[in-house]
Amino acid sequence: MKEKLSDVIENFKNMKVLVIGDAILDTYVKGAPDRVSREAPVLVFNVDEQEHQCGGAANTAINVAALGAETYFLTVVGRDSSSRELMDVLKKHKVRTDYILRDKGRVTIAKKRITSASHQLMRIDEGTTSPISQMCEKDMLQHVAGLYPTIDAIIVSDYGFGVITCGIVNGLKELLAVEPKILVADARDLSRFKSLKPDAVKPNYEETIKLLQIEKANYNRADQIQEYSRKLHEITGANKVAVTLDVDGVLFLEKGKSPYRILAVPQDHKKAIGAGDTFISAMTLSLASKVKGEVAVQIAAAAAAVVVQKEGTAGCSNIELKAYFTAVPKYITQTGQLLEILKELKKQGKKIVFTNGCFDIIHKGHIALLNKAREAGDILIVGVNNDNSIRKLKGSERPINNLEDRITVLAGFQSVDYLIAFENESPAELIKEVHPDVFVKGGNYTETSIPEAPLLKKLGCEVKIVPYIEEHSTTHIINKIRDINHEVDIEVSTKDLSKAHLN
């Protein structure tokens, strides 16, 4: 099954998808209030950095592209600086922006969040939310008609900000009647798309109870929604309804079939935004790949699970999704795969940290090293000596635990993002390929005494030393066990001698 899922995910790269909907520019302004203004009794906020990301349908388009599909995004924005920033972010994530319309009569939807020390102090919203002009609607429909013969699927992402008009819905209905395509809708009001008879819709719990006009449950939410499955199909016109229930997983309802439930995998949910966009992107691509609904939802839930482990607005790459279905998702077996992942992470401005070791018997010192390494950047790559490498370094009696066991244990640490094994005694070749921003070394070294120092200097890599914790090393633990065994052997021998003397 896992190999088949991998084939399905790989096939995403052959897909062409059109995303239609409302684009939002999310801007994060980071800084600190440092004094009171002389002009008024207010604090002066000093800006340290400003980061632009995409929200709304634009984030859905980015997620589709991250999963490997050729992605066309169709929306209407203003002729302003926000639209330029939005287009730049989309292009950076390989989304085709050729068909985005810019209307000088509109202001691009933008949400600016002012943050300090991870706390949001204020949000400033702007943008036109009234329906787009008839001219823009006509141009959009022409673009849709032109793209329609070449695409495999359509995602309609409606946030109620005026892009998806009744005219757009009617235009899609006419095209679908002539040549059916996979169409998935994600909207605050899914009843608007009933006439399209979508293949699937993806409401969250809040949207679902609003559609059904019912109160929040004081019992199991999945059981509550399941009672209204027929009504949900009627309201949305959809054959498949995937109700996302955040920590309670997903309830999948398909006409003529029993409800299918996916439970959420317990994990540390970070500040990930837009996991629902990831879900609908993966589900659409899976349905376009002609897999069963249950399989499509399983793949979509996996993609969302990858994203909720990340900070901020994030996507799931094709490689990350395939890795999720391996025995140990964090373990990357091919250097080329790791480099492809890092290429995308570096594009996003992530700070890459690398450390390495044998990690034969995990102890307090290892945990301290990994935690300190993770604090040094955004992504921690851990290079692990394979079994042959350890024998060269430590002797024929090592390792105590084989590579598979060591990798499985390390993958359980929250601080570790990716693991890769290496054959040589030194990780120099791997460091050269990974080209990290920070290299963390455990031990009593100085920056110049590290064996890899010349290479690190050449790469311009920052070096951090984490000193060993006294009496916390694998060798010390093994010697201690040997001493205890030796004492036990002596004690047993003494007792045997005493018995022999008595006899």
N, C-alpha and C positions, 0 to 999 in steps of 0.2 A: 504493500500500500504506500509506504513512504517513498519508494522509488517512483511510483506512479504520480504521487503528488509533486515530486521534484520535476517530473516531466511536464506536468500541467503548468507549474510556476515558470519553468524555462520557456514554455510556449507563449507566455505573456509578452515576450520580446517580439513576437510576430504580429501582435495586435495593434489596431489603430482605434483610438477612442476619442469621441467628441464630448467635452464637458461644457455644459451651458448653464450659466447662472450668475449670481451676484458676487462680484469680487470685493474683497475688503483688504485694505492695507493695514497691517498691525505694526505699529511702531513702539519700540520699547526704549524709553529714555531713562538711562541709569545715571545716578549722581547722588548728591547729598545736599540738604539745606544747611547752609553754613553761617548765615547771619541774618539780622533783621534789616529790611530795606529802609532807606532814609525817606523814600517817597510815600510809604504807607506802612502801617503796622502788620507787615506780612514778611514771611521768610523768603530769602533769596535762594533759589535752587541752582546749584552749580552742576552743570552737565559734564559727566565724564565720558560717556559713550552713548551712541544711538544706533539701534539695530532695527532693520526693516524685515518683516516677514509677511507672508500672505495668509489671509483668512478667508472664510466663506468658500465659494466654489473654486476660487483660485488655489486654495490649499488642497482641495480634492484633485484638481488638475496636477498639482505637484506630486501628490501621492501616486496617481496613476503612472506618471512619468518615472517615479522612483522604482516602481515595480517592473519597469522595462518597456512599457508600451509607448508607441508613438502617440503623443497627446496633443490634441488641438483644443484650445480654449476660446470660447466665444462669450463675450460679455460687452457691456457698454460702460465706459468710464469717462471722466472729464478730461479736459485738456489742461492739466495742472501738474504740479510737481509730484503729487501723490500718485498719479497715474504713471509717471515716468519711473518712480521708485518701484511700483508694482510690476511694471513690465520688466525692469532689470532683474528683479528677484525671480520672476517666472522664467526668463531666458537662462538665468544661472542654473535653474533646475531642469533645463531641456524641455520646457513646455513651448509648443508652437504658438506664437502670439500674433501671427499674420492676420488673423480674423477678428481681433479685438477692435471694437469701434470706439472712437474718441469723439465725444460730443461737447462742444464748448459751452453748451447750455446746462451741463451737469457738473456737479462737484463729486469727485471720486469718494466713495465711502472709506473713511479712515478712522482708526481708533488708536489714539496715542496714550500709552500707559506710562505714567511717571512713577518710577520705582527708586527706592533707596534701601540698601541692605536687605534685599529680597522682599521688601514690603511695598505694596502698591499704595501710593499716596493719592493718586488722582487718575481719572481717565477722561480724555477729551475726545468727543465724537464729532464728526462732521460728515457731510455728504448728502447727495440728493437721493431720496427714497421714493419719489413719485414715479409713476410708470414712464418708461422711455418713450420718446417721440415716435410718431407714426413712420417718419423717415428712417429712424434707427431700426424700428421693428421690421420694416421692409428689407433693409440691408441685411439684417440678421437672418431673415428667412432665406434670402438669396444665398448667403454663405452656407447655411445648413443644407440647402438643396444641392449646392455644388459639392460639398464634402460627403453627402449621404452615401453615394454609391461606393465610396472607398473605405468607409469605416465599418468596424465590427460591432461597436456598441456605443450607446449614448448614456451619459449620466446627466440628469436634470437636478441641479442643486439650487433650490429656491429658498432664499432667506427672507423673502417678502420685501426686497428693496427695489422693486420696479422693473427688473430686467425680464423676468418671465411673465409676459403679458398673456391675455387670453388669445391674442393673435398668434403668438409663438406656439402656444399649446395646440391651436387649431392647425397650424402649419405642420407641426410634427405628426398630428393625427392623420393628415392627408398622405404624408410620406410613408408612414407605417402601414397604411391601408394598401398601398401599391407594392411595397417591399418590406416585409417585417424585419426588424432588427432587435437585438437585445437592448431594452430600455429600462433603466433603473432610476427611480425617483427618490430624492431625499429632500424633504420640505417640512416646514412648520405646519403646513396644512396640506396633507397628501390628498385630500378629497378633490383638490383642483385638477388632479391628473387622472381621475377615474376614467375619463373618456379615452385615454391613451392605452388603457389596459396594460400597465407596466408588467414586465416580467417579474420584477421584485421592487419592494419598497423597504426603507430602513428607518422606521421611527424609533426614537428613544422612548423611555417610559413616560416622561412628561408629555411628549407629543402624542403618545398613544392614548393616555387617559383623556387628553383634551379632545382627540378625535372621537372617542367613545362617549364623551360627556359623562364620565364617572369620577368618583372621588379616589384619592390615593388609598391603597390597601393598607390595612393594619395587620395583614398576614402575608404569606408568600406572594410576591408580585407576579411571578411566572404563573402560578395557579390562577391568580385573578384574571390575567390577560387571556389565558388559555380558554376561559369560559366564553370569551367574546371573539373567538377565532373567525367564525362565519361572518359576523358583523364587520370585522376588520377587512375581510376580503371584499365585502359588499361596498364599504365606504371608499376603499382605495382602488378597487377594480383590479388589484394585483393578484397574480397567481401565487406569489410567494411573499410572505411578510416576515422580515427579520427584526424582532423587537430587541434592541440592545438594553441591557439592564445593569450596566457598569459592573459593580462587584458581584452581581448575581448572574453574570454571564449573558447568554443569548437564548431567546425563545424563537424557534423557527417554525413558522406555520405555512404549510403548503396544501393547496386544495387537494382533497382526496387522499391525504396521507396523515398519519398520526403526528402529533407535535414532536418536534425534535429539540432537545435541550443541550446546550453546551455550557458547562459550568466554568466560571472564571478560575484561572490558575492563581492561587494566593501568591502575591508578591508585593514588594515595596513600590507602590505607585508614586511616581515622582510628579513633577509639574507638567506632565505632557498635555498638550492641547491638540484637539483635532483627531483623537483616536477614532472617532466616528467616521471621519473623512477617509482614514486609512481602511477601515472596515468596508465601506461601500466601494472603494476603489478595487480592493482585492476580490470582493464578492462579484462585482461586475465582470472583471477579467476572467474569473473562474467560470461564470455562467456563459460568457462568450466562448470559452474553451469547451463548452458542451458537457460539463461534468454535472452530476446530480446535485440537487439543491443542498442536501446535507453536507456534501463534500465542499461545495462552494462556501458554505457558512463556516465550516471547519477551517478552511484556508483563511477566510476573512478574519475569524476570531484570532487565529495565530498571528496575523499581521498586526492586529490591534494590540495583542499581548507584547509584541516586540516594541511597539511605540510607547506604551505606558511605562516602560522602563527607562525612557529617555527624558531629558529636561526640555521644557518649552515646546514650541510647535515643531513637530518632528515627523518624519516619514519612515517607512520600512522599505529597504531596498530588496531587489530580487534575490540577492545572495543571502541577506539576513533571513528572508522568509524561507528559503530552501534549507538554511542551516537550522531553523527552528524545528524542522521535522527530522533532524538527525538525533542520535542518541544523546549527544552533549552539544546543544546549540552554540555554546560559546567557543567550542573547539573548531578551529579552522585547519583543515588538513593540508591545504595547498597554499603555498606562499602567494601565488597569483590571485587567489580568492581574497586573501587578506589585503593585498595591495589595492584591489578594486574597491573594497569596502573603505579603506583609508583614503582613497582618492576622493570619494564622495564626502567623507567626514571633513577632510581638509578644505574642500570647497565651501563647506558650511562654517569654516573658521574654527573648527574644533582643535584644541591643543592636545596633541598625542604624546602619551607617556609610555616609555618602555622599561621593563625590568626583566630580569631572568634569574633562573636558579634551577636546582634539582628538585626541591620541594619533596624530598623523599618521605620524611615523617613530619607532618605539619605540626608546628609548635608556635608558641607565643611570639617568637622572633619573626616568623614568617608573616603572621597576621599584622604585626606592627609595620613590617616592610611594605606589605600590600596596601594597607590603609594610608601610609605616608605617600606612597607612590600615586595612589588615586587622587589624593589631595593636591598633587602637583599639576593637574591638568583636567581635561574633560573626558578623555578616553584612555583606559589603561590596557596595554597589550603586554601579556606575560609570555616570555619565551621559556620553554621548559626543555631541559636536557632529556633526550630520549634514553632508553636503557643502555644502548651501546656507548653513548657519550659518557654516562655516569660510570660505567665500568672502567673506561679509560682514565677518568678523573679520580675515582674512589677505590678501585680494585674490584676483583671478581665477585666479592660477596655482596656488592651493592648493584642495583638499588634493592632496598627492602620491599618497596611497593613498585609494581610495574607501571609503565607509562599510562595505561588506561585507568588504573586506580588513582594515580596522582592527578590526572586531568579531571576526573570526575569529582574529586574532592575540591580542587581549585575552582571548578565551575560553580560550586556552591557559594562562593564568596561574592557578596554584593559589590565589593570594590573592583572585581575583575570584569572587564568587558569582553576581551577576546584572548584566547589561548592558542599558541602554536608551538609545535615541537621542533627541535633542531638537532642535527646529527653531530656537529663538530663540538670540540671541547669548549671553544669560545663562540659567543653569539655574534661575532664581528660581521659575518656575511649577512646575517639576518638584520642586524642594525643598519647596515648599509642600504638594504632594500626598503626597510620600514621607514627610515629617515625620520625618527621621532623628534619632537620639539624638546622633550626632556628625557634624560636617561637617569634612572634611579638605581643606585648600587648599594647592596647591603654588605656591611663589613667594616673593618678598621682601615679604611683607605683615605687617601687625599685625592683630589681631582687629578693630580698629575701621576699618581702611582697606580691608577686603574689601568689594567692591561689594554683596554680599548681607548685610552685617552687620546692618542694621535688621531684616530678615526673620528671620535666625537668632536674634536676641535675642528677637523676638516669639514664636518657636516654642520658646524655651528650649533651644536646641540648643547643645551643647558644640562649641567650635571648636579645631581643631588645625592648626598651620602646619608644613608640611614645606618648608624652604628649597630653592631650586634648587641643583643641583650645578653649580659653575662650568664653563662651556664644554660643558654638556650640555643643549642645547635643540634642538628641531627646526629652528628658524630658523638657529641657529649651524651645524648640520650641512649644511643646504641651501646657506648662504653659502660654507662650506668647499668643497663640491662644485663650486660655481660658480667659485670662485677657481682650483681645480685645472683645471677645463675651460678657463678663460680662459688659464692658463699654457700648457696644451697647445696651444690655438689659436695663441698667439703663437709658440710653438716651431715649429709646423708652418708658419706664415707665414714665419718667418725662413729655414727650410730651403728653402721654395719660392723665396724671393728669391735665396738663394745659388745655387740651381740655374739660375735665370734669368740671373744675372750670369756664371756659368761658360759658359752657352750663348752 
